[in-house]
Amino acid sequence: MRRKEQEITDQSEILDIISEARVCRIGLVDGYTPYVVPVNFGFKNNIFYFHGAKSGKKIDTLRKNPAVCVEIDILEAFEPAEDGNACDYGFAYRSIIARGTARCIEDPGEKKEALTVIVKKYAPDNPCDFPEASLNGTAVFAVAIEEVTAKRSS
């Protein structure tokens, strides 16, 4: 990281960012073209989980190349420039970038567990019933973190 004074190394602070975030963006490699898509997600035991339809660009791209970059950010505040110079505007934020390899979860029990992690992030009181037809029609991926960097700007 270029600006070490902005680096976050405390694991509890990194987990706070992941917990507070509502959306993550996954960066995929589609041949020679980057492809970034926002997704709902869950996180447990150093693994990001996300889901989607069993067909489409995201799933097709992951099946060809499972390398994934995960980006999460929390915007804290807009900071206008005191002198009105638009080039001096800024944002206070916290962010993480993680890299890993996506794995499609096929086992029905593991798939339910992963979907439960995702649902509980957004709806902690949800009973998490997953009808078999819905489970069969949903692709679920796990991304174990291989590398992570985090930073804050204030």
N, C-alpha and C positions, 0 to 999 in steps of 0.2 A: 504494500500500500504506500502510495507516494506521500500522503500526509499522515504520518504516524500519530500526530496529536489528535486526529479525529477517529482513530481506530478504536473499536470496541472489542475487548478480548474477554471480558467477564461473561461466562456462560449463562449466568442467570439473566443478565441484561439482553443477551441474544435471544434467550427463550422468551423474555417479555415482549420483544419485538414480534416474534413469531405468533405469540398468543394474542397480541393486540391487533395484528393485521387482519383485514377482512378479505383481501384478494392477494394472490401471488401470481406472478407472471412466469411462465416457463418458456425458456428459450430453447428451440430445437434447431437441428441442422437438416435442412431439406436440400440435399445435394450440395450445391455451393451457395445456397441462399439461407440466411437466417430466417427463422419464423418464430415469432413471439406471440403467445396467447395468454390472456388472463384466465385464471381458473379459481374455483373454490378449492379449498385444500384442508387437510388435517395434518397434524404432526405429532408423532409419538416415538420415543426411543430412537431419536436421531434419524427418523424416516419421514419424508413428506409423502402424503397420499393425495391423489386426485383421481377424478373419474371423468367419464364421457361416454358418448355413444360408441358402439363397436365399429363404426365406420366413419370416415371423414378425414380431413387433412391432418389433424393432430395425431390421430391413431395411426394412420398410414405412415406418417413421418417417423413416429416413435418406433414403429416396427422395422423400418429401414435402418434407423440409426438411433439407438437408445441413449445417446449422450444428451444430458439435460443440464441447463443452467436455470436455477430458481432465483427470482428477484422478488424481494418484499421491501416495502417502504412504508413509513409512517410520517405523514406531513404534520409537523408540530405547529408551525406558524409561517406566515408570509412576512418578510422583513423588507419594508420599503426603504429606499435610500433616503438618508436625511437631506441630501442636497437635490433630490429629484432626478438624479442621474440614473436613467433606466438600466445602465450597465452595472450599477451597484446594488440593484435589487437582489434579494436572496430568499432562501427558505431555510428554516430550521427543520431538520428531519433526522430520522434514524433509518438505517437500511441494512439489509444483508444480501449477499450474493452467495449462493451455494452451488456446487457442482456435484453431479453424481450420474449414475446410470439408472435409467428407468427399467423396471421389471413389471411385466404384465402379471397380475395376480389371477391365477386360474382356479385355485382351490376355493370351493364355495365358503368354507368356514373362515378362511383367511380374508376372503373378499368381504364377508359380512363384518368382520372385525375392522377392516380398513374403512369401510363405508360408515361404520359406527363412529370412528374417530373423526371423520369429516362432518357428519351430522351433529355430533356433540359440540363441535366448535361453534356452530351457528345456532343450534337449537338444543341446549343442554338438557332440557326436560322432555325431549322427544323420546318415545318408547323404542324407536329404531326397528320397526317391522320392515322386512324386505321380502315382498312376495317373490316367489321363485321366477316368475316371468320377468319382473323388473331386474332381478339379479342376473338372469341369463342375458338380458339385453344391455347390460352395462359393462363397460371395460373399466377396470380399476388398476391403477399403477402405483408402485412403490418406488421412491427414489431415496436410497440410502446416501446420506451426505458423505462425500469423500473429501471435500474441501469447503471451507466457509470463511468469508470475510465479512466484517460488519463495521459500520461507521456512523458517526453522528456529525451533524453540522449545526451550529447554533449561532 
